[in-house]
């Protein structure tokens, strides 16, 4: 049912001060569940200003553009983040991750059980005992189910992803750095491009081209932070034909230039 050993579940903690947080709009390919462990802040998520404080849990999907407007001058803000690729739990929890009501109200306050699960996941990630990936995955499933219950989201509201979509996503994971087209992938599962486009967007919450772009930019961010490769080398390795198209896509996804990430004005100050 779930790939609980999936390596694409990541747990990390960030601390932002009133001087260190980025004031540039940010978006991530991954789904992120955030627990405010300390402090407070004012977050603009899409067109909404959201005040967050210690004990708040925030759900962020890969459509939500966000930027901190304020962070507490006294304490800053400390956030525990559990993130994962959209397809990992899409069948069971699409109503939570992409429901219209959630995108209007994506904060859960002072839910002791969910907060406890966050802390248990953090402990597993820090200590890394045997089978920690499976344990983290199981606790994440429980957390998502409790969130569904909190927002009273009916199980039947979810769009079921068939084996054909998992085949598509595996193919994309293997080939997104190459020149692949929607027609090519639709042919892979014997669907028309129109039908495939609608199905893909319903399942993933973002269109085919946008999904590919997010995957490429996420890999580009990794290379910018972990390698000394030039921007051109990174652009070509990520599937772009030239730096102009790479800069345009990078700017569209992150509202930053590649150099901003390499110089540290990027993900460290964003969530």
ZAKE-986149 format. One record per residue: residue in one letter; x, y, z of N, C-alpha, C in turn; residue number from 0. Coordinates in pm, 1 decimal. Each point is the difference from the previous one (the first is absolute). Layout:
- residu|n_c1|n_c2|n_c3|ca_c1|ca_c2|ca_c3|c_c1|c_c2|c_c3|num
- A|X|Y|Z|X|Y|Z|X|Y|Z|NUM
...
//
This chain:
- residu|n_c1|n_c2|n_c3|ca_c1|ca_c2|ca_c3|c_c1|c_c2|c_c3|num
- X|83.4|-121.2|0.0|-83.4|121.2|0.0|86.0|124.8|0.0|0
- X|100.5|4.5|86.3|89.7|114.3|7.8|144.4|-48.3|-13.6|1
- X|82.2|80.8|-62.4|143.1|-28.1|-5.3|65.0|65.4|120.8|2
- X|-6.8|-68.0|114.9|42.1|61.9|125.0|150.8|6.4|16.0|3
- X|75.3|-62.5|-91.8|144.8|13.6|3.1|47.0|104.3|-100.2|4
- X|-97.5|71.7|-56.0|33.8|97.6|-103.3|102.4|100.5|50.7|5
- X|105.6|18.9|-77.7|107.6|89.6|41.7|-38.1|146.6|-14.9|6
- X|-115.7|26.4|-59.4|-38.1|138.6|-25.7|-83.0|61.0|112.3|7
- X|2.9|-59.6|118.4|-53.6|66.3|118.7|118.9|62.7|72.0|8
- X|-4.6|131.5|16.6|111.3|70.9|63.3|-49.6|74.0|123.8|9
- X|81.3|-0.9|103.5|-32.7|68.4|124.6|112.9|97.3|30.8|10
- X|-34.2|125.8|21.0|102.7|98.3|31.6|-59.7|110.4|86.3|11
- X|87.6|75.8|62.2|-42.7|110.2|85.9|73.6|126.2|-43.5|12
- X|-71.7|110.5|-6.4|63.9|126.7|-33.8|-30.4|103.7|107.1|13
- X|93.8|90.4|19.8|-16.8|111.8|92.3|20.4|128.5|-77.7|14
- X|-96.2|90.0|9.0|7.0|127.4|-70.4|-9.1|113.3|102.2|15
- X|85.2|96.9|-17.3|-8.0|120.5|82.7|-62.9|111.3|-81.7|16
- X|-24.5|112.6|64.3|-59.0|113.1|-70.7|95.4|54.2|-106.3|17
- X|128.7|-38.7|6.3|96.7|44.3|-99.9|27.6|-107.1|-106.7|18
- X|-26.1|-127.7|31.2|44.8|-106.6|-90.1|-106.3|-52.7|-94.3|19
- X|-128.5|30.4|23.5|-99.8|-59.2|-88.7|-3.7|73.1|-133.5|20
- X|-30.0|-77.2|-104.4|-4.3|56.0|-134.9|-133.2|69.1|-24.0|21
- X|4.3|114.7|-64.4|-122.1|73.1|-33.3|-39.2|-21.1|-145.6|22
- X|51.5|-108.1|-57.8|-31.4|-29.5|-139.7|-96.6|-118.2|-8.0|23
- X|-92.8|7.6|-93.2|-103.4|-102.2|-15.0|64.7|-134.5|-30.9|24
- X|-55.0|-104.9|59.7|58.0|-133.4|-10.9|-109.2|-101.0|-31.2|25
- X|36.0|-104.8|-74.9|-89.8|-113.0|-24.4|86.1|-124.9|-7.2|26
- X|-53.2|-112.2|44.0|76.2|-123.8|2.8|-74.4|-109.2|-73.8|27
- X|73.9|-90.4|-64.9|-62.6|-114.3|-66.2|-60.8|-96.4|102.2|28
- X|59.5|-9.7|116.7|-44.8|-95.5|100.5|-117.1|52.7|82.2|29
- X|-79.2|-92.4|54.3|-98.1|33.2|101.9|75.5|20.3|131.0|30
- X|-37.2|102.4|78.0|67.9|25.2|127.0|-102.5|15.3|112.2|31
- X|22.2|-75.7|106.1|-77.2|14.8|123.1|92.3|65.1|101.8|32
- X|-43.1|111.6|56.1|87.6|81.3|85.1|-59.2|15.0|140.1|33
- X|83.9|-17.5|99.9|-38.5|25.5|138.3|83.1|115.9|53.3|34
- X|-67.4|104.4|46.6|70.7|111.4|63.1|36.8|-44.4|141.9|35
- X|129.3|-21.7|23.5|47.0|-46.9|130.7|24.9|115.4|96.3|36
- X|31.7|115.2|-57.0|32.9|114.4|85.2|-21.5|128.5|-78.7|37
- X|-43.9|103.6|69.6|-11.0|131.3|-62.9|-128.6|17.8|-78.3|38
- X|0.7|101.1|-86.1|-118.9|34.0|-77.3|41.2|76.1|-125.8|39
- X|-96.4|14.6|-89.9|27.0|72.9|-122.8|-127.4|28.9|-75.9|40
- X|11.3|81.4|-100.5|-111.0|31.9|-89.2|38.9|-46.9|-139.4|41
- X|-78.3|-94.5|-50.6|30.1|-67.4|-125.1|-101.6|42.3|-104.9|42
- X|44.2|40.4|-116.4|-92.6|17.9|-111.1|2.1|-128.3|-81.2|43
- X|-113.3|-67.3|-6.1|-14.4|-123.3|-76.5|-103.2|26.7|-108.1|44
- X|45.7|3.5|-124.8|-83.4|47.2|-110.9|-48.9|140.9|33.1|45
- X|-130.5|22.6|4.7|-52.2|134.4|24.4|-40.6|21.3|146.0|46
- X|34.1|-94.9|87.1|-46.2|6.9|137.7|115.8|28.8|95.5|47
- X|-24.3|86.3|96.2|96.4|23.2|106.7|-35.9|-92.6|115.7|48
- X|96.1|-83.7|39.4|-24.6|-101.6|102.1|94.8|24.0|116.6|49
- X|-55.8|25.0|117.2|80.1|16.5|120.9|24.2|-137.6|60.9|50
- X|128.0|-36.3|20.2|33.2|-131.1|55.4|79.9|17.6|128.1|51
- X|-21.2|-94.7|92.9|64.1|8.1|131.2|35.8|-140.8|46.1|52
- X|68.9|-8.1|111.1|39.6|-128.1|57.1|-121.7|-91.2|16.8|53
- X|14.3|-123.6|-48.9|-109.5|-96.8|9.3|-86.3|-7.3|-123.6|54
- X|22.7|88.0|-97.3|-76.4|-3.4|-124.4|63.2|-98.0|-99.2|55
- X|-86.7|-71.6|-71.8|41.6|-89.3|-108.7|-52.0|58.9|-130.3|56
- X|87.8|11.1|-98.8|-35.1|62.2|-127.5|21.5|-100.8|-112.2|57
- X|-100.1|-13.2|-86.9|7.8|-90.1|-115.2|31.2|83.6|-123.1|58
- X|108.0|-34.8|-72.4|40.3|72.9|-119.7|11.0|-97.9|-116.5|59
- X|-80.5|22.3|-103.8|13.5|-86.6|-117.6|87.3|67.0|-104.9|60
- X|17.0|-66.1|-113.7|92.3|51.0|-100.8|-63.3|101.3|-94.7|61
- X|-118.5|51.1|37.3|-59.4|111.1|-74.9|9.7|130.7|76.7|62
- X|32.5|-7.2|128.3|-7.4|117.6|86.4|128.4|81.6|-3.2|63
- X|-9.0|120.9|-50.7|112.5|92.7|8.4|-7.9|71.9|134.3|64
- X|113.2|12.0|65.9|-2.0|59.3|133.0|125.4|81.5|26.7|65
- X|-14.7|89.8|96.6|112.0|83.5|41.9|-29.0|50.2|140.5|66
- X|100.8|-2.5|86.1|-16.6|57.8|132.9|-0.4|152.5|-11.2|67
- X|-96.1|61.1|65.4|-6.3|145.0|7.7|63.8|51.2|128.4|68
- X|-16.3|-77.6|106.9|57.1|37.5|129.4|43.3|-125.7|73.9|69
- X|104.2|13.5|81.2|42.2|-104.3|92.6|25.5|68.5|134.0|70
- X|-38.3|-63.4|107.8|14.0|59.8|132.8|141.0|52.4|24.0|71
- X|9.9|127.5|37.8|130.7|59.8|26.3|64.5|-58.6|125.7|72
- X|-81.9|-43.4|93.8|53.7|-50.8|126.7|50.6|-143.6|-11.5|73
- X|-81.0|-86.4|-60.1|31.3|-143.0|-1.3|31.3|-55.7|-137.8|74
- X|-27.4|77.0|-105.9|7.9|-58.3|-133.4|-108.3|-104.8|-15.0|75
- X|24.1|-97.9|-85.6|-95.7|-109.9|-16.0|78.4|-127.5|-30.6|76
- X|-40.3|-108.0|64.2|62.2|-130.4|-20.9|-106.2|-95.0|-53.6|77
- X|26.8|-63.4|-113.7|-100.2|-81.6|-68.0|55.9|-139.3|-27.6|78
- X|-75.7|-102.1|37.5|30.9|-138.0|-35.1|-77.5|-34.4|-126.8|79
- X|70.4|-50.4|-100.5|-60.8|-24.6|-131.0|10.0|-147.9|-34.6|80
- X|-112.6|-58.4|-39.4|-2.8|-134.5|-56.9|-47.3|16.6|-144.2|81
- X|83.4|-39.4|-94.7|-36.2|21.7|-140.6|12.0|-128.3|-80.1|82
- X|-80.7|-6.9|-105.7|-2.4|-120.8|-82.8|-54.5|35.1|-137.8|83
- X|31.3|-86.0|-96.8|-48.9|22.8|-135.8|-150.4|-24.8|-5.2|84
- X|-71.5|74.9|-83.7|-147.1|-6.5|-0.7|-56.7|-139.4|-18.6|85
- X|59.6|-80.8|-89.2|-61.1|-127.7|-34.0|6.4|-102.4|112.3|86
- X|80.4|24.0|102.0|21.4|-101.6|102.2|-129.4|-37.4|71.2|87
- X|-83.6|98.9|32.1|-125.1|-27.3|70.8|-120.4|59.9|-72.9|88
- X|11.9|18.6|-131.3|-102.9|73.9|-72.3|-134.6|-71.5|-0.7|89
- X|-1.4|-131.3|-19.1|-128.4|-69.3|-8.2|-83.9|20.8|124.7|90
- X|62.8|-15.8|115.6|-75.3|1.4|123.9|-30.8|140.6|51.2|91
- X|84.6|97.5|-31.7|-10.2|128.5|68.2|-8.4|118.9|-95.0|92
- X|-45.8|-22.2|-121.6|-7.1|110.9|-94.9|-93.0|110.0|49.3|93
- X|-109.8|-38.1|65.1|-93.6|99.9|50.9|64.0|93.9|100.6|94
- X|97.1|-52.4|74.8|71.8|82.8|96.6|104.9|86.6|-69.3|95
- X|74.4|-59.1|-92.8|113.5|68.8|-60.0|-41.3|102.7|-104.9|96
- X|-116.3|-21.7|-64.9|-38.6|90.6|-107.8|-143.5|49.6|7.8|97
- X|-69.0|-26.4|109.2|-137.3|47.3|12.5|-8.0|152.0|3.6|98
- X|-104.8|54.6|-58.9|-15.4|146.2|-4.9|-11.5|60.6|139.2|99
- X|-68.7|-71.0|90.5|-15.6|53.4|135.3|134.6|8.4|71.6|100
- X|86.9|-98.2|-24.8|131.4|-0.9|63.7|84.1|116.7|-49.7|101
- X|-11.8|32.3|-127.1|79.1|109.4|-54.6|-48.9|135.2|51.4|102
- X|-118.9|2.4|60.5|-49.1|122.3|63.8|32.8|2.1|149.3|103
- X|9.4|-117.6|60.1|25.9|-9.6|144.0|87.2|-122.6|24.6|104
- X|130.9|19.3|3.1|93.3|-113.2|4.6|76.9|-9.0|131.5|105
- X|-58.6|52.7|109.0|66.6|0.5|129.4|-82.4|-78.3|102.0|106
- X|67.6|-84.7|76.0|-60.3|-72.0|112.3|71.7|46.9|126.2|107
- X|-74.6|46.9|97.7|60.5|56.0|121.2|-14.6|-93.8|119.4|108
- X|110.7|-19.0|70.9|1.2|-66.5|131.4|-65.9|-137.7|-1.0|109
- X|28.0|-79.2|-103.1|-50.6|-137.8|-6.4|106.1|-90.0|62.8|110
- X|-21.9|-40.4|125.9|103.5|-68.0|76.6|47.2|-130.2|-64.0|111
- X|-91.0|-75.6|-59.0|38.4|-129.2|-58.5|86.9|20.1|-124.1|112
- X|-39.6|94.1|-86.8|78.8|26.7|-120.1|137.0|56.0|37.5|113
- X|3.3|90.0|97.9|128.0|54.5|46.6|87.7|-113.1|54.4|114
- X|-60.9|-92.8|73.7|75.1|-113.2|52.4|59.5|-85.7|-110.3|115
- X|-75.2|-19.7|-108.3|51.3|-77.7|-113.4|116.9|71.3|-67.2|116
- X|-10.0|132.2|-12.7|112.9|77.3|-53.5|126.0|-27.2|82.6|117
- X|-14.0|5.8|130.8|116.1|-16.7|87.3|55.1|-142.3|-7.6|118
- X|-88.7|-99.1|-15.3|45.2|-138.1|-13.7|75.1|-19.2|-132.3|119
- X|-49.3|62.8|-106.1|68.7|-6.3|-128.9|137.2|65.9|9.6|120
- X|5.9|114.3|67.2|127.1|69.1|17.9|100.5|-88.5|74.2|121
- X|-45.2|-68.1|105.2|88.8|-87.0|77.4|50.9|-115.9|-85.0|122
- X|-88.3|-59.2|-80.1|42.0|-109.0|-88.7|104.0|48.4|-100.7|123
- X|-23.5|120.0|-56.1|92.7|53.5|-100.9|135.9|32.6|60.6|124
- X|1.2|43.2|124.1|126.2|35.3|65.5|80.0|-123.2|40.7|125
- X|-66.9|-99.1|58.1|69.2|-116.8|53.3|26.5|-106.6|-106.8|126
- X|-87.4|-6.7|-101.4|12.5|-96.4|-109.0|16.8|-144.3|49.8|127
- X|-90.8|-48.3|85.9|7.7|-140.5|40.4|-39.7|-91.4|-115.7|128
- X|7.9|-131.1|21.0|-41.3|-94.2|-103.4|-144.8|26.3|-42.6|129
- X|-23.6|-7.8|-130.2|-133.5|16.0|-57.9|-58.5|139.5|21.7|130
- X|85.8|98.6|17.2|-50.3|135.2|26.6|-82.1|54.8|-116.2|131
- X|39.2|-33.7|-123.7|-76.0|50.4|-115.1|-142.9|-53.5|1.4|132
- X|-14.4|-127.3|35.8|-133.9|-58.9|5.4|-81.1|64.1|112.6|133
- X|63.3|20.1|113.6|-69.0|60.5|114.0|-41.8|143.1|-32.2|134
- X|90.3|76.5|-61.5|-33.5|138.3|-38.5|-116.4|0.6|-97.7|135
- X|4.6|-88.6|-98.3|-109.3|-6.8|-97.1|-132.5|-33.7|64.9|136
- X|1.0|-95.1|93.9|-123.2|-40.1|67.0|-57.0|115.2|84.2|137
- X|87.9|71.7|69.6|-45.2|113.1|81.7|-52.8|113.2|-88.8|138
- X|61.5|16.8|-117.3|-47.0|102.7|-92.7|-138.8|-34.5|-52.1|139
- X|-24.2|-127.0|-30.0|-134.1|-43.0|-42.1|-102.5|30.5|108.7|140
- X|34.7|-30.6|125.0|-91.6|27.8|111.2|-26.2|149.8|11.4|141
- X|105.9|80.2|-15.4|-15.4|144.9|8.6|-94.1|52.5|-108.2|142
- X|18.7|-46.7|-123.2|-84.2|45.0|-110.2|-145.1|-41.9|21.5|143
- X|-21.0|-120.7|51.1|-136.4|-46.9|26.9|-66.7|86.7|106.8|144
- X|73.9|36.7|103.5|-55.9|86.7|103.7|-31.2|138.9|-54.7|145
- X|81.6|47.4|-92.5|-28.5|128.1|-63.7|-127.5|-8.3|-83.3|146
- X|-17.4|-111.1|-72.5|-124.0|-20.4|-76.0|-120.6|4.5|94.1|147
- X|13.8|-66.3|115.5|-108.9|-2.8|97.4|-24.8|138.9|57.6|148
- X|107.5|72.9|27.2|-13.9|134.7|56.3|-79.7|90.8|-92.6|149
- X|27.9|-8.3|-130.2|-69.3|85.5|-96.1|-129.1|-63.0|-51.2|150
- X|-34.2|-118.4|52.2|-124.0|-69.1|-37.1|-6.9|-22.1|-151.4|151
- X|108.0|-54.2|-53.4|6.8|-26.9|-144.0|-41.5|-144.0|-24.8|152
- X|-104.0|-19.4|-80.6|-52.1|-133.8|-26.4|100.0|-81.3|-81.5|153
- X|9.9|-128.6|30.0|92.0|-87.0|-72.2|-33.6|-6.1|-149.0|154
- X|-127.5|7.6|-33.2|-41.0|-13.5|-139.6|38.5|121.3|-83.9|155
- X|50.6|107.0|63.7|34.9|121.1|-74.9|129.4|-15.5|-78.8|156
- X|70.4|-109.9|20.0|130.0|-15.9|-63.2|-9.2|-56.5|-140.4|157
- X|88.9|46.0|-87.1|14.7|-54.9|-133.9|98.5|-115.0|7.3|158
- X|-39.4|-116.4|-46.0|86.7|-116.3|9.9|98.8|-3.3|-116.9|159
- X|125.2|-19.4|34.2|103.1|-14.6|-102.3|15.3|-148.9|-30.4|160
- X|-14.2|-35.1|-128.3|16.5|-138.1|-39.6|146.3|-33.8|-23.8|161
- X|23.8|-126.4|-31.4|137.1|-45.8|-24.7|61.9|71.5|-118.9|162
- X|-85.5|44.7|-94.5|53.0|70.7|-116.4|65.7|131.6|40.6|163
- X|-56.3|69.4|100.2|60.6|126.0|42.3|130.4|-24.1|74.4|164
- X|6.3|-104.0|79.2|127.1|-31.1|66.1|106.9|-35.0|-103.8|165
- X|-41.7|-65.5|-107.0|93.2|-29.8|-109.8|49.0|129.2|-63.7|166
- X|-90.9|96.4|-19.1|36.8|130.7|-54.9|100.5|70.3|90.5|167
- X|-27.3|0.4|130.7|87.1|70.4|93.4|138.1|-64.6|8.5|168
- X|6.0|-130.8|-8.8|129.4|-68.9|-3.0|76.7|38.2|-126.1|169
- X|-72.0|8.0|-111.8|63.9|37.7|-126.4|53.2|142.8|7.3|170
- X|-80.4|90.2|56.9|43.7|138.5|14.6|123.5|8.2|89.5|171
- X|0.0|-73.8|111.7|115.4|1.5|89.9|128.0|-42.1|-71.3|172
- X|-12.5|-91.5|-93.7|116.9|-50.2|-72.7|42.9|92.5|-113.7|173
- X|-96.0|76.3|-55.4|28.7|71.6|-124.6|-25.1|150.8|3.9|174
- X|-33.6|58.2|117.6|-37.8|141.1|-0.7|113.8|93.1|-41.0|175
- X|123.9|-46.9|8.3|113.1|83.7|-42.8|25.4|-11.1|-149.4|176
- X|-80.4|-80.9|-68.2|7.2|-10.7|-145.9|-115.8|77.3|-62.1|177
- X|-3.9|2.3|-129.7|-105.4|71.5|-72.3|-119.3|-93.3|-16.4|178
- X|-95.4|3.6|94.6|-118.8|-85.3|-9.1|-122.7|88.2|-18.5|179
- X|-95.1|-49.5|-78.1|-120.8|76.5|-29.9|-121.6|-66.6|62.5|180
- X|-106.5|77.2|14.4|-124.7|-53.4|52.7|-55.8|-107.5|-91.7|181
- X|12.7|20.6|-131.5|-47.0|-98.9|-96.9|72.3|-133.2|18.9|182
- X|130.0|8.4|18.3|81.8|-119.5|18.9|-44.5|-78.6|123.3|183
- X|-25.7|71.1|109.1|-38.1|-67.3|124.0|-144.3|-49.7|-8.7|184
- X|-88.2|74.3|-65.5|-138.1|-45.1|-18.3|-4.1|-128.8|-81.2|185
- X|85.1|-8.0|-101.2|7.8|-121.4|-81.3|44.6|-119.6|83.1|186
- X|81.9|26.1|99.4|51.5|-106.8|85.3|-112.9|-75.1|70.0|187
- X|-109.0|71.7|32.1|-113.1|-61.8|71.1|-125.2|-3.2|-87.2|188
- X|19.4|15.4|-131.4|-109.3|-12.7|-97.6|-116.7|94.6|29.0|189
- X|34.5|126.9|24.0|-102.4|100.8|23.0|16.4|112.6|-101.1|190
- X|-109.3|70.6|-28.2|10.5|119.8|-81.9|70.1|109.0|80.4|191
- X|59.8|96.1|-67.3|69.1|106.4|72.8|-97.3|81.5|84.4|192
- X|-121.4|21.8|-51.5|-99.3|77.5|74.6|-44.0|-73.7|126.2|193
- X|-32.5|-128.3|-16.6|-41.6|-79.7|115.5|111.7|-16.1|100.7|194
- X|121.2|-19.8|-49.7|115.5|-14.8|88.1|25.4|128.5|78.5|195
- X|-11.6|113.5|-68.5|23.7|129.0|64.7|-96.2|20.8|116.2|196
- X|-128.0|-28.4|-20.5|-100.5|16.5|106.3|27.8|-96.6|114.9|197
- X|29.6|-123.3|-33.2|24.2|-102.6|101.7|123.7|32.3|83.4|198
- X|105.6|42.0|-67.1|124.8|31.7|70.0|-21.9|115.5|97.9|199
- X|-67.8|103.3|-44.1|-22.7|117.0|85.4|-86.9|-35.4|119.9|200
- X|-103.0|-83.1|-20.6|-85.1|-42.2|111.3|79.3|-79.0|103.0|201
- X|87.5|-86.8|-49.3|76.9|-86.0|91.0|109.0|76.9|73.6|202
- X|69.3|91.1|-70.4|120.8|60.8|54.3|-18.6|143.1|48.2|203
- X|-113.8|60.1|-30.0|-23.0|136.1|46.0|72.9|105.2|-79.8|204
- X|70.6|-42.3|-103.2|74.1|91.5|-86.1|9.1|-64.2|-137.5|205
- X|6.3|81.0|-106.1|4.5|-52.8|-134.8|130.2|-71.5|-31.9|206
- X|1.0|-74.9|-109.5|116.4|-79.6|-39.4|124.3|86.7|-16.0|207
- X|-11.5|108.6|-76.1|117.2|85.6|-23.9|48.7|62.5|130.1|208
- X|-93.1|43.2|84.8|38.5|58.9|127.5|68.1|-99.7|91.1|209
- X|-46.4|-124.7|-3.8|60.4|-104.7|82.8|144.1|-26.0|-44.1|210
- X|21.0|-12.3|-130.8|135.5|-21.0|-53.1|90.4|116.6|39.5|211
- X|-51.9|121.7|-13.5|80.3|117.9|31.3|39.6|0.5|147.6|212
- X|-94.9|-32.4|87.3|30.9|-3.3|142.9|105.9|-104.4|31.3|213
- X|-10.0|-116.8|-63.0|101.2|-104.2|21.9|137.4|49.9|-43.3|214
- X|8.0|63.2|-115.2|128.0|48.3|-52.3|58.8|109.6|88.8|215
- X|-84.7|91.5|43.4|50.5|110.4|83.2|42.6|-51.0|136.6|216
- X|-72.6|-96.8|54.5|41.4|-56.2|127.9|137.3|-65.4|-11.1|217
- X|24.5|-71.5|-109.9|131.7|-60.8|-20.4|105.5|107.8|-23.1|218
- X|-37.8|105.9|-70.0|93.8|110.5|-22.7|41.2|64.7|131.4|219
- X|-96.7|17.8|91.1|30.8|57.6|130.5|100.3|-88.5|73.9|220
- X|-21.1|-130.8|-8.5|94.1|-94.2|63.1|140.7|18.0|-56.3|221
- X|12.0|11.5|-132.1|131.5|14.7|-62.1|63.9|134.6|32.8|222
- X|-82.1|104.0|5.8|53.6|132.1|34.2|59.2|1.1|140.3|223
- X|-59.8|-77.6|88.8|44.1|0.4|139.3|112.2|-99.0|27.5|224
- X|12.8|-103.0|-84.9|93.5|-107.5|32.6|113.4|-16.6|-99.7|225
- X|3.5|80.7|-105.2|105.1|-15.9|-100.8|56.8|135.4|-40.3|226
- X|112.5|-5.0|-68.7|62.1|121.6|-53.7|-27.2|16.2|-149.0|227
- X|-96.3|-73.0|-51.4|-31.4|6.7|-142.2|-51.6|138.3|-37.0|228
- X|28.0|41.1|-123.3|-48.4|128.8|-47.8|-151.5|-6.0|-20.6|229
- X|-60.4|116.9|-10.4|-144.4|5.7|-23.7|-35.2|-69.1|-131.1|230
- X|82.3|16.4|-102.4|-26.0|-66.2|-127.9|7.0|-151.3|14.9|231
- X|99.9|-49.3|69.7|11.8|-145.1|20.6|-121.0|-55.1|74.1|232
- X|-44.5|73.6|101.3|-117.0|-43.6|76.5|-125.0|3.9|-86.2|233
- X|-15.3|106.2|-76.9|-117.1|11.8|-87.7|-8.8|-119.3|-94.5|234
- X|111.1|-34.6|-62.5|1.0|-111.3|-95.1|-24.6|-133.2|70.3|235
- X|57.4|-16.6|116.9|-17.3|-125.3|74.6|-143.5|-18.5|46.1|236
- X|-71.1|110.5|21.4|-138.5|-6.6|48.2|-102.2|-7.6|-112.8|237
- X|45.7|1.5|-123.2|-91.2|-17.5|-111.8|-36.0|125.4|-76.1|238
- X|67.7|111.5|27.8|-24.9|123.7|-73.5|98.9|12.3|-115.6|239
- X|-44.4|61.6|-107.1|84.4|11.3|-119.3|98.1|115.5|7.3|240
- X|-30.4|99.6|85.1|86.1|117.7|9.5|-24.6|69.2|133.9|241
- X|85.4|95.6|31.7|-13.0|68.6|128.9|-122.2|91.8|3.4|242
- X|-40.2|52.1|-115.7|-115.2|90.6|-2.4|-126.4|-71.4|46.6|243
- X|-24.9|-120.6|-53.4|-119.4|-75.5|40.8|11.6|-46.0|145.3|244
- X|123.0|-31.3|42.8|22.4|-39.9|138.7|-29.1|115.0|95.5|245
- X|52.7|119.1|-27.9|-23.5|116.4|85.1|-149.2|31.6|8.0|246
- X|-68.3|-9.0|-112.3|-143.5|31.2|-3.0|-78.4|-97.5|87.9|247
- X|30.4|-130.0|-13.8|-69.7|-101.1|78.8|34.0|13.0|147.8|248
- X|127.4|23.1|31.1|43.9|12.7|138.7|-69.4|118.4|67.3|249
- X|-7.1|109.3|-72.7|-65.0|120.5|52.1|-149.5|-22.5|22.1|250
- X|-61.7|-72.9|-92.5|-143.7|-24.8|9.5|-33.0|-85.5|121.8|251
- X|83.7|-100.4|26.6|-26.2|-90.9|110.9|34.6|62.7|134.3|252
- X|113.3|68.0|8.7|51.6|45.3|129.7|-4.0|150.6|20.2|253
- X|-24.9|73.5|-107.7|8.8|146.3|3.1|141.5|47.4|34.0|254
- X|97.6|-85.7|-23.5|141.2|30.2|24.4|81.1|-33.3|-123.6|255
- X|117.8|58.2|-9.9|96.2|-41.1|-100.7|86.9|-112.0|56.4|256
- X|56.3|-85.3|-85.3|84.4|-109.5|50.1|111.8|46.5|92.6|257
- X|57.6|113.4|-28.8|107.9|50.5|83.4|-42.8|30.1|141.6|258
- X|-129.7|36.4|20.0|-49.9|26.9|134.7|9.2|-124.6|87.1|259
- X|-32.9|-114.9|-59.2|10.0|-124.7|75.5|145.4|-33.3|31.2|260
- X|85.3|15.2|-100.8|140.4|-34.3|21.3|61.9|89.9|106.3|261
- X|-47.8|123.2|8.3|55.5|95.3|97.3|-71.5|-6.1|134.4|262
- X|-97.1|-91.9|12.1|-62.8|-19.3|129.5|-128.6|75.5|21.0|263
- X|-45.4|78.5|-96.6|-125.4|75.1|16.5|-112.7|-79.0|-63.1|264
- X|-30.7|-113.2|62.1|-99.6|-85.3|-60.8|-65.8|-89.3|100.6|265
- X|23.0|-129.7|-11.5|-76.3|-95.1|78.0|25.2|11.3|149.6|266
- X|119.4|43.9|40.1|25.4|10.8|142.2|-95.3|97.0|67.5|267
- X|-45.6|100.9|-71.0|-89.4|98.7|57.7|-144.6|-21.4|-38.2|268
- X|-28.8|-117.7|-59.4|-134.3|-28.6|-46.1|-43.0|-138.4|47.6|269
- X|-129.4|-27.2|-14.7|-53.6|-131.1|35.7|-80.3|-52.4|-118.5|270
//
